[in-house]
Amino acid sequence: MIDAPLTAARVLAAQAGDVLGTATLPPVSSTQLAFYCAASGVTDPIHFDREFARRAGFTDLVVNGSLRVAWMAQALSSLVEARGMLVGLSCSHRGMMLAGDAPCIQARYAGHEQEPDGALLVRLQVDTSVQGQTRDVGQATVRLAPA
């Protein structure tokens, strides 16, 4: 999902704000939203009933906030691949995301600490945008195991 895996060398060479990973997802489909709602128990029809969503004033189905956070977590997990793990994530939604939107997730370097075992705890600023407009912002911490 992320374009290049995160390595200790990339972290140690990074400057604040450097992009460490980018993932561009395909356009969100109505089928994807329906399956997510069924699997997660979401019952608000703005997420799976297009006519209801339009009558409620939206131009299309609304993407669930929890699904957007799940995409962010998946992108971050793929960034660290097998040598690491996502250990923290917080997210704030800043705008609407609709069916047909193609989200782009970026992870930017925000600092790191080295643990006694040699692992790196890497702080990231994460954002999701659609056509250059920010939809979600977050902070994450990933742990890279020692080499």
LOVO-434819 format. One record per residue: residue number from 1; x, y, z of N, C-alpha, C in turn; residue in three letters. Coordinates in Angstrom, 2 decimals, decimal comma, padded with zeros to 5 digits, always signed. Layout:
N
> nr n_u n_v n_w ca_u ca_v ca_w c_u c_v c_w rest
> NUM X Y Z X Y Z X Y Z ALA
...
END
This chain:
147
> nr n_u n_v n_w ca_u ca_v ca_w c_u c_v c_w rest
> 1 +000,82 -001,19 +000,00 +000,00 +000,00 +000,00 +000,87 +001,26 +000,00 MET
> 2 +001,87 +001,34 +000,89 +002,79 +002,49 +000,92 +003,85 +002,27 -000,15 ILE
> 3 +004,31 +003,36 -000,73 +005,23 +003,26 -001,87 +006,62 +002,72 -001,55 ASP
> 4 +007,13 +002,91 -000,33 +008,47 +002,41 +000,03 +008,50 +002,12 +001,52 ALA
> 5 +009,03 +000,97 +001,92 +009,07 +000,64 +003,35 +010,00 +001,57 +004,12 PRO
> 6 +009,68 +001,75 +005,38 +010,47 +002,60 +006,26 +011,63 +001,78 +006,82 LEU
> 7 +012,82 +002,36 +006,78 +014,01 +001,73 +007,33 +014,64 +002,66 +008,36 THR
> 8 +015,49 +002,09 +009,21 +016,20 +002,90 +010,20 +017,05 +003,96 +009,51 ALA
> 9 +017,68 +003,61 +008,40 +018,51 +004,58 +007,67 +017,69 +005,77 +007,20 ALA
> 10 +016,48 +005,51 +006,70 +015,62 +006,62 +006,26 +015,21 +007,49 +007,43 ARG
> 11 +014,90 +006,87 +008,58 +014,51 +007,63 +009,77 +015,66 +008,51 +010,23 VAL
> 12 +016,87 +007,93 +010,33 +018,02 +008,67 +010,85 +018,44 +009,82 +009,93 LEU
> 13 +018,12 +009,73 +008,65 +018,45 +010,79 +007,69 +017,33 +011,82 +007,53 ALA
> 14 +016,17 +011,55 +008,11 +014,99 +012,40 +007,88 +015,07 +013,72 +008,64 ALA
> 15 +014,48 +014,72 +008,05 +014,28 +016,03 +008,66 +012,79 +016,20 +008,94 GLN
> 16 +012,45 +017,02 +009,93 +011,05 +017,26 +010,26 +010,27 +017,66 +009,01 ALA
> 17 +009,15 +016,99 +008,81 +008,29 +017,29 +007,67 +008,56 +016,46 +006,43 GLY
> 18 +009,69 +015,72 +006,39 +009,98 +014,88 +005,22 +008,89 +013,82 +005,06 ASP
> 19 +008,46 +013,60 +003,83 +007,48 +012,55 +003,54 +008,21 +011,22 +003,56 VAL
> 20 +007,75 +010,31 +004,43 +008,35 +009,00 +004,54 +007,52 +007,92 +003,84 LEU
> 21 +006,30 +008,24 +003,50 +005,45 +007,27 +002,80 +004,20 +007,91 +002,27 GLY
> 22 +003,77 +007,41 +001,12 +002,54 +007,88 +000,48 +001,78 +006,68 -000,04 THR
> 23 +000,48 +006,68 +000,16 -000,39 +005,63 -000,38 -001,59 +006,29 -001,03 ALA
> 24 -001,82 +005,99 -002,29 -003,00 +006,50 -002,97 -003,95 +005,32 -003,18 THR
> 25 -005,13 +005,44 -002,61 -006,11 +004,37 -002,68 -007,00 +004,56 -003,91 LEU
> 26 -007,59 +003,47 -004,39 -008,53 +003,60 -005,51 -009,79 +004,33 -005,04 PRO
> 27 -010,58 +004,84 -005,98 -011,83 +005,50 -005,58 -012,69 +004,58 -004,71 PRO
> 28 -013,30 +005,16 -003,70 -014,17 +004,43 -002,78 -015,42 +004,01 -003,54 VAL
> 29 -015,78 +002,73 -003,44 -016,97 +002,24 -004,14 -018,15 +002,06 -003,19 SER
> 30 -019,34 +002,08 -003,73 -020,54 +001,85 -002,92 -020,54 +000,43 -002,37 SER
> 31 -020,00 -000,52 -003,12 -019,92 -001,91 -002,65 -019,00 -001,99 -001,43 THR
> 32 -017,87 -001,32 -001,50 -016,93 -001,31 -000,38 -017,59 -000,74 +000,86 GLN
> 33 -018,33 +000,36 +000,71 -019,00 +000,96 +001,85 -020,08 +000,04 +002,42 LEU
> 34 -020,83 -000,62 +001,56 -021,88 -001,54 +002,01 -021,27 -002,70 +002,79 ALA
> 35 -020,19 -003,28 +002,26 -019,53 -004,39 +002,96 -018,99 -003,93 +004,31 PHE
> 36 -018,37 -002,75 +004,36 -017,84 -002,25 +005,62 -018,97 -002,06 +006,63 TYR
> 37 -020,07 -001,47 +006,20 -021,20 -001,25 +007,12 -021,74 -002,58 +007,64 CYS
> 38 -021,87 -003,56 +006,76 -022,37 -004,87 +007,18 -021,41 -005,53 +008,18 ALA
> 39 -020,12 -005,44 +007,90 -019,13 -006,09 +008,76 -018,99 -005,40 +010,11 ALA
> 40 -019,16 -004,07 +010,14 -018,91 -003,32 +011,36 -020,19 -002,98 +012,14 SER
> 41 -021,34 -003,30 +011,56 -022,60 -003,01 +012,24 -023,07 -001,58 +012,11 GLY
> 42 -022,51 -000,82 +011,17 -022,95 +000,56 +010,95 -024,35 +000,53 +010,33 VAL
> 43 -025,28 +001,27 +010,93 -026,67 +001,24 +010,45 -027,15 +002,56 +009,88 THR
> 44 -026,32 +003,59 +009,87 -026,74 +004,88 +009,32 -026,77 +004,79 +007,80 ASP
> 45 -027,95 +004,95 +007,18 -028,08 +004,74 +005,74 -027,32 +005,74 +004,86 PRO
> 46 -026,79 +006,83 +005,41 -026,01 +007,74 +004,56 -024,74 +007,07 +004,06 ILE
> 47 -024,37 +005,94 +004,69 -023,15 +005,23 +004,31 -023,38 +004,11 +003,28 HIS
> 48 -024,63 +003,68 +003,09 -024,87 +002,56 +002,18 -026,10 +002,70 +001,29 PHE
> 49 -026,95 +003,69 +001,52 -028,15 +003,90 +000,70 -028,01 +005,24 -000,03 ASP
> 50 -027,64 +005,15 -001,30 -027,35 +006,36 -002,08 -028,54 +007,32 -002,13 ARG
> 51 -029,73 +006,82 -002,34 -030,91 +007,70 -002,39 -031,15 +008,38 -001,06 GLU
> 52 -030,99 +007,66 +000,02 -031,14 +008,25 +001,35 -030,10 +009,35 +001,55 PHE
> 53 -028,85 +009,06 +001,18 -027,79 +010,06 +001,33 -028,11 +011,32 +000,54 ALA
> 54 -028,63 +011,17 -000,66 -028,99 +012,34 -001,48 -030,15 +013,11 -000,86 ARG
> 55 -031,15 +012,40 -000,36 -032,27 +013,09 +000,30 -031,80 +013,82 +001,56 ARG
> 56 -030,73 +013,32 +002,16 -030,18 +013,97 +003,36 -029,27 +015,16 +003,02 ALA
> 57 -029,08 +015,41 +001,71 -028,31 +016,59 +001,30 -026,90 +016,32 +000,83 GLY
> 58 -026,49 +015,06 +000,76 -025,15 +014,72 +000,29 -025,21 +014,40 -001,20 PHE
> 59 -024,11 +014,60 -001,88 -024,08 +014,30 -003,32 -023,86 +012,82 -003,60 THR
> 60 -023,40 +012,07 -002,60 -023,19 +010,63 -002,75 -023,08 +010,03 -001,36 ASP
> 61 -022,77 +008,74 -001,29 -022,61 +008,06 -000,02 -021,46 +008,68 +000,77 LEU
> 62 -021,61 +008,74 +002,08 -020,60 +009,30 +002,97 -019,71 +008,17 +003,48 VAL
> 63 -018,40 +008,36 +003,40 -017,45 +007,35 +003,88 -017,37 +007,44 +005,40 VAL
> 64 -017,50 +006,30 +006,06 -017,45 +006,22 +007,52 -016,12 +006,73 +008,05 ASN
> 65 -016,16 +007,48 +009,14 -014,92 +007,94 +009,77 -014,06 +006,79 +010,25 GLY
> 66 -014,68 +005,75 +010,79 -013,89 +004,62 +011,29 -013,19 +003,88 +010,15 SER
> 67 -013,80 +003,84 +008,98 -013,15 +003,23 +007,82 -011,94 +004,06 +007,40 LEU
> 68 -012,07 +005,37 +007,45 -010,96 +006,26 +007,09 -009,77 +006,06 +008,04 ARG
> 69 -010,05 +005,89 +009,34 -008,97 +005,64 +010,30 -008,36 +004,26 +010,03 VAL
> 70 -009,17 +003,28 +009,68 -008,66 +001,94 +009,37 -007,72 +002,00 +008,16 ALA
> 71 -008,05 +002,78 +007,15 -007,16 +002,93 +005,99 -005,83 +003,54 +006,42 TRP
> 72 -005,91 +004,55 +007,29 -004,69 +005,20 +007,78 -003,82 +004,18 +008,52 MET
> 73 -004,44 +003,37 +009,38 -003,70 +002,36 +010,14 -003,10 +001,32 +009,20 ALA
> 74 -003,85 +000,92 +008,19 -003,33 -000,06 +007,23 -002,13 +000,49 +006,48 GLN
> 75 -002,22 +001,75 +006,06 -001,11 +002,37 +005,34 +000,13 +002,45 +006,23 ALA
> 76 -000,04 +002,83 +007,48 +001,09 +002,92 +008,40 +001,69 +001,55 +008,69 LEU
> 77 +000,85 +000,55 +008,83 +001,34 -000,80 +009,06 +002,14 -001,31 +007,87 SER
> 78 +001,69 -000,97 +006,66 +002,45 -001,40 +005,48 +003,76 -000,62 +005,35 SER
> 79 +003,80 +000,58 +005,91 +005,02 +001,38 +005,88 +006,15 +000,68 +006,64 LEU
> 80 +005,83 +000,06 +007,76 +006,86 -000,59 +008,56 +007,03 -002,07 +008,25 VAL
> 81 +006,15 -002,63 +007,47 +006,22 -004,02 +007,02 +006,50 -004,97 +008,19 GLU
> 82 +007,29 -006,00 +007,96 +007,51 -007,05 +008,97 +008,43 -006,63 +010,10 ALA
> 83 +009,23 -005,57 +009,92 +010,21 -005,18 +010,94 +009,64 -004,23 +011,98 ARG
> 84 +008,38 -003,91 +011,89 +007,86 -002,94 +012,83 +006,39 -003,12 +013,10 GLY
> 85 +005,86 -002,17 +013,86 +004,44 -002,21 +014,18 +003,94 -000,82 +014,52 MET
> 86 +002,68 -000,60 +014,26 +002,01 +000,63 +014,63 +001,68 +000,53 +016,11 LEU
> 87 +002,14 +001,50 +016,91 +001,90 +001,43 +018,36 +000,97 +002,53 +018,85 VAL
> 88 +000,68 +003,51 +018,02 -000,25 +004,56 +018,42 -000,76 +005,33 +017,22 GLY
> 89 -002,04 +005,72 +017,27 -002,63 +006,50 +016,19 -003,80 +007,30 +016,73 LEU
> 90 -003,80 +008,58 +016,46 -004,96 +009,42 +016,75 -005,29 +010,17 +015,47 SER
> 91 -006,57 +010,45 +015,28 -006,99 +011,05 +014,02 -008,14 +012,02 +014,27 CYS
> 92 -008,14 +013,09 +013,50 -009,22 +014,07 +013,53 -009,72 +014,26 +012,10 SER
> 93 -011,02 +014,15 +011,91 -011,61 +014,34 +010,58 -011,82 +015,84 +010,34 HIS
> 94 -011,39 +016,30 +009,18 -011,46 +017,72 +008,85 -012,39 +018,02 +007,69 ARG
> 95 -012,89 +017,00 +007,03 -013,76 +017,23 +005,88 -014,45 +015,95 +005,47 GLY
> 96 -015,44 +016,11 +004,64 -016,25 +015,00 +004,16 -015,49 +014,19 +003,12 MET
> 97 -015,73 +012,89 +003,12 -015,22 +012,02 +002,08 -016,43 +011,25 +001,55 MET
> 98 -016,55 +011,19 +000,23 -017,71 +010,57 -000,40 -017,30 +009,41 -001,30 LEU
> 99 -018,26 +008,56 -001,61 -018,03 +007,49 -002,59 -017,50 +008,14 -003,86 ALA
> 100 -016,55 +007,49 -004,49 -015,92 +008,03 -005,69 -014,64 +008,79 -005,42 GLY
> 101 -014,45 +009,25 -004,18 -013,20 +009,93 -003,82 -012,06 +008,92 -003,77 ASP
> 102 -010,87 +009,36 -004,18 -009,66 +008,52 -004,14 -008,72 +009,13 -003,10 ALA
> 103 -008,72 +008,60 -001,87 -007,89 +009,19 -000,81 -006,40 +008,95 -001,01 PRO
> 104 -005,62 +009,95 -000,62 -004,16 +009,85 -000,63 -003,70 +010,05 +000,81 CYS
> 105 -002,93 +009,10 +001,32 -002,44 +009,14 +002,70 -000,94 +009,41 +002,68 ILE
> 106 -000,51 +010,41 +003,46 +000,92 +010,72 +003,55 +001,37 +010,68 +005,00 GLN
> 107 +002,56 +010,12 +005,20 +003,18 +010,08 +006,53 +004,44 +010,93 +006,48 ALA
> 108 +004,53 +011,92 +007,38 +005,68 +012,82 +007,45 +006,42 +012,62 +008,77 ARG
> 109 +007,73 +012,71 +008,69 +008,59 +012,53 +009,86 +008,37 +013,66 +010,86 TYR
> 110 +008,22 +013,27 +012,15 +008,04 +014,26 +013,22 +008,99 +014,01 +014,39 ALA
> 111 +009,93 +013,09 +014,24 +010,90 +012,83 +015,31 +010,98 +011,35 +015,63 GLY
> 112 +011,97 +011,01 +016,45 +012,13 +009,62 +016,87 +012,95 +009,55 +018,15 HIS
> 113 +012,85 +008,41 +018,81 +013,70 +008,08 +019,96 +014,19 +006,66 +019,76 GLU
> 114 +015,37 +006,39 +020,30 +015,89 +005,03 +020,26 +015,64 +004,37 +021,60 GLN
> 115 +015,11 +003,15 +021,56 +014,84 +002,39 +022,78 +016,11 +001,63 +023,19 GLU
> 116 +016,18 +001,19 +024,45 +017,38 +000,49 +024,93 +017,76 -000,73 +024,08 PRO
> 117 +016,77 -001,40 +023,49 +017,08 -002,59 +022,68 +017,51 -002,24 +021,25 ASP
> 118 +017,59 -000,95 +020,95 +018,00 -000,52 +019,61 +016,85 -000,22 +018,67 GLY
> 119 +015,63 -000,53 +019,08 +014,47 -000,22 +018,25 +014,28 +001,30 +018,17 ALA
> 120 +013,63 +001,74 +017,12 +013,32 +003,16 +016,95 +011,83 +003,38 +017,11 LEU
> 121 +011,45 +004,34 +017,94 +010,07 +004,80 +018,02 +009,98 +006,05 +017,16 LEU
> 122 +009,23 +005,96 +016,10 +009,18 +007,03 +015,11 +007,82 +007,72 +015,20 VAL
> 123 +007,85 +009,05 +015,39 +006,63 +009,85 +015,42 +006,36 +010,38 +014,01 ARG
> 124 +005,10 +010,27 +013,60 +004,70 +010,69 +012,26 +003,48 +011,60 +012,32 LEU
> 125 +003,46 +012,57 +011,42 +002,25 +013,34 +011,16 +001,62 +012,69 +009,93 GLN
> 126 +000,36 +012,38 +010,01 -000,30 +011,66 +008,93 -001,49 +012,48 +008,45 VAL
> 127 -001,66 +012,55 +007,14 -002,85 +013,22 +006,63 -003,43 +012,44 +005,46 ASP
> 128 -004,73 +012,57 +005,32 -005,44 +012,00 +004,19 -006,04 +013,17 +003,42 THR
> 129 -005,83 +013,16 +002,12 -006,38 +014,22 +001,28 -007,12 +013,62 +000,10 SER
> 130 -007,99 +014,41 -000,46 -008,71 +014,07 -001,69 -008,56 +015,26 -002,62 VAL
> 131 -007,95 +015,03 -003,76 -007,70 +016,09 -004,74 -007,04 +017,31 -004,09 GLN
> 132 -006,05 +017,02 -003,23 -005,26 +018,08 -002,60 -005,91 +018,75 -001,41 GLY
> 133 -007,12 +018,36 -001,05 -007,80 +018,95 +000,10 -007,76 +017,98 +001,28 GLN
> 134 -007,27 +018,48 +002,42 -007,12 +017,64 +003,61 -008,48 +017,20 +004,13 THR
> 135 -008,58 +015,91 +004,40 -009,81 +015,34 +004,96 -009,60 +014,82 +006,38 ARG
> 136 -008,39 +014,30 +006,68 -008,08 +013,78 +008,01 -006,65 +014,18 +008,36 ASP
> 137 -006,41 +014,43 +009,63 -005,06 +014,65 +010,12 -004,86 +013,77 +011,34 VAL
> 138 -003,64 +013,28 +011,52 -003,39 +012,42 +012,65 -001,94 +012,43 +013,07 GLY
> 139 -001,72 +011,81 +014,22 -000,38 +011,60 +014,74 -000,26 +010,09 +014,99 GLN
> 140 +000,90 +009,56 +014,64 +001,12 +008,13 +014,82 +002,51 +007,89 +015,36 ALA
> 141 +002,65 +006,74 +016,00 +003,96 +006,26 +016,43 +004,10 +004,84 +015,90 THR
> 142 +005,22 +004,61 +015,24 +005,54 +003,26 +014,79 +006,85 +002,84 +015,44 VAL
> 143 +006,97 +001,54 +015,66 +008,19 +000,99 +016,26 +008,90 +000,14 +015,22 ARG
> 144 +010,15 +000,48 +014,95 +010,97 -000,31 +014,05 +011,90 -001,16 +014,89 LEU
> 145 +011,84 -002,47 +014,68 +012,70 -003,39 +015,42 +014,16 -003,15 +015,04 ALA
> 146 +015,07 -003,48 +015,94 +016,49 -003,33 +015,61 +016,86 -004,23 +014,43 PRO
> 147 +017,84 -003,79 +013,67 +018,27 -004,56 +012,49 +018,91 -005,86 +012,86 ALA
END
